[in-house]
Amino acid sequence: MQALILEQQDGKTVASVQPLDESQLPQGDVSVDIQWSSLNYKDALAITGKGKIIRDFPMVPGIDFAGVVHSSEDPHFHVGQQVLLTGWGVGENHWGGLSQRARVKGDWLVAMPQGLDGRKAMIIGTAGFTAMLCVMALEEAGIRPQDGEIVVTGASGGVGSTAVALLHKLGYQVAAVSGRESTHDYLRGLGANRILGRDEFAESRPLEKQLWAGAIDTVGDNVLAKVLAQMNYGGCVAACGLAGGFALPTTVMPFILRNVRLQGVDSVMTPAARRAEAWKRLTQDLPESFFVQSATEITLAQAPEFADKIINNQTQGRTLVKLA
Ligand code: NDP
């Protein structure tokens, strides 16, 4: 068995593929033979050491995985069953998915939803799951396709791509914000109705012309501030990311004069019932074409190189890691 191991050397994070022995795995009641994992922005921060994601080294990164149960002391899971996992701090403070085997708490696992397999589940991964939670947040805020356009920021990334595909399939008009010309064909292919440059979102006044019924923001900082200033009266922004920074240079004006809702979205601690609902919705609402358009498949050994690419904004869609 092999795993990507992160270690600290002279204050720097070093990543290497190393042999893994069963006895090294952390405590847990289910062990899983991992077939697929993926690289999310948080994995890229962890692997490159650009973000303080990991405190205890050595650590196996990988915040999500899909595979087959190898052994189980949890009555909910049996040997040979297909499962997936996202979140719960796995790949952050518990050894994660960039490994050929993991041992975890059964409570963290999700039985593979009908209609998915491990590969498709990890093309969705944490990013796609989060995109679904964002779409559900807009629906729960009462935003319907006839209410107007939805803007998606960081649109060519993992969360953004899945959000564009889901919203298009659900009948919404989608405006995609991207910092790169090279992503435009891809975004149109996913269903974006129009594409706006990230540079148009660099500066904002407290209130601007009302443009958006809803928004899914993966970027934060100035981009989120601009989106808030452009929301329609009664609109909702589902905010899940910080690819552009964790600051939020805004005012209370959109909230107190336009009744705008800023809805935070977290995927890590999502309760089990909502997880199940989101995965069910993903199997229904994500078009088959998404799985072909959005996946780049890599090996475990390529993970550090692709983590660098993610941090440098040189990937698009989802990066899928093949482990078996
Ligand atoms: P990706 O790297 O796949 O996508 C991020 C996208 O953001 C890029 O493709 C790019 O889109 C845009 N971007 C990159 N750098 C910058 C920058 N400096 N300024 C503005 N935009 C930038 O990441 P993910 O989709 O996996 O994650 C997106 C964000 O969501 C991350 O911050 C991640 O941590 C967060 N996240 C949060 C979760 C939660 O539970 N709350 C779960 C999953 C993700 P383009 O080139 O099109 O402009």
Residues whose N, C-alpha, C, O or C-beta is under 5 A from the ligand:
A	BS01	NDP	N40 Y41 K42 T126 A127 T130 G154 A155 S156 G157 G158 V159 G160 V177 S178 G179 R180 T218 V219 C240 G241 L242 A243 G244 V265 D266 S267 V268 I310 N313 T315 G317
